């Protein structure tokens, strides 16, 4: 079941997942979700991001760490003109919409593989009123702890979505 930290819920609203539409998905990320997924050395990876990743698999001792590195990117924000929590809310919506689209595609391609998406937003170091966001994905494996434990993320601006949350495509933004 999707979850949001207390801070993410305060900024974006507890019902954010219920109100996401395709209009929230940044145009540059739609094709990444559509390109789908692949498995490399037991790591479940977004195909588009794997093809543009330059790190070596051998430098990661754990599959989870490799997945997080390959499947993690910043949330596009160059078009956002507002700052503060309004910017953070927009980044959370964009990241959640992309997570939904990518996890929905994973359900279509690999229905027996359970994946998680984590979206985080934080102020940049030199300007605490300007936020940046990131999203990453990993497979959930029996016996392994989650990448982010919600119990320890209450003060962070973070949310998680899971494959089972995204069985339907993002709704259209048309009335």
PyMOL commands that set and color helices and strands:
alter all, ss='L'
color gray80, all
select helices_A, chain A and resi 6-12+16-19+22-24+27-35+47-51+57-59+63-70+84-109+150-152+163-165
alter helices_A, ss='H'
color red, helices_A
select strands_A, chain A and resi 3-4+37-40+43-46+73-74+115-124+127-139+157-162
alter strands_A, ss='S'
color yellow, strands_A
deselect
rebuild
show_as cartoon
